[in-house]
């Protein structure tokens, strides 16, 4: 069985691009695209979950992914 890690996933259809997640991400793995929604760089995301906890709209979830 391969180890897993967590990754942030944004529901871009309902994201309001408030930027709260961008401010709390310790590795700058999230950016606001075209002022419309947040996007996560999976290569930078370490799965800490700070963005999901901070999101006022609850549109960020943490998913398990194979390494």
N, C-alpha and C positions, 0 to 999 in steps of 0.2 A: 504494500500500500504506500503510495507516495504522500509526502507531507502536503498539507494545504496551508494557504495563507488567506487572509481576508483582503478585500478590495472594495473601495467605495464605488457605488454606481448611482448616477443621478437620473431621475426621471425627468428628462429634459422637456417633456411636453407640459409639465406643470411647474417647473422651476421658474421663480420670479427674478432670478439674477440679482439677488440682494447683496451678494458678496460676503455674507457671514462665514461661509465655509472657507473662502479664500483667506480670510484673516486668521483663522485658527489652524490652518494646515501647516505643520512644522516643516514640511519639505517642499512647499510651493507646488504641490501636485495638482492643484485645482486652479482653473482660471475661468473667467467669464468670457464666453464666446459671443461676439457681436452684440454685447449688451442684452442678450436674450436668455441665456441659460449657462449654468456651470458645466464644465467638462473636466473629467479626471484623466490625468496622464497615468495609465496603469504601470508604466515603467518606474514612476516615482512614488506611487502610493504604497505605503507600508501597512495599511490597514489598521491604523490606530483608532479610527472611529470618531475622532474629535469633530470632524465635519458633520457626520450624521447626528451627533448629539446637539450641535449648535444650530442646525438648520431649522429656522422658525416654521417652514412650510412642511417639514418632514418628508422631503422628496429624495433624500439620500439614504440608501440602505447599504449594509455591508454584506457582501457575498463571499462565500468560500470559493476559492479557485485553486486548482492543482498547480504546484510549482513547476 
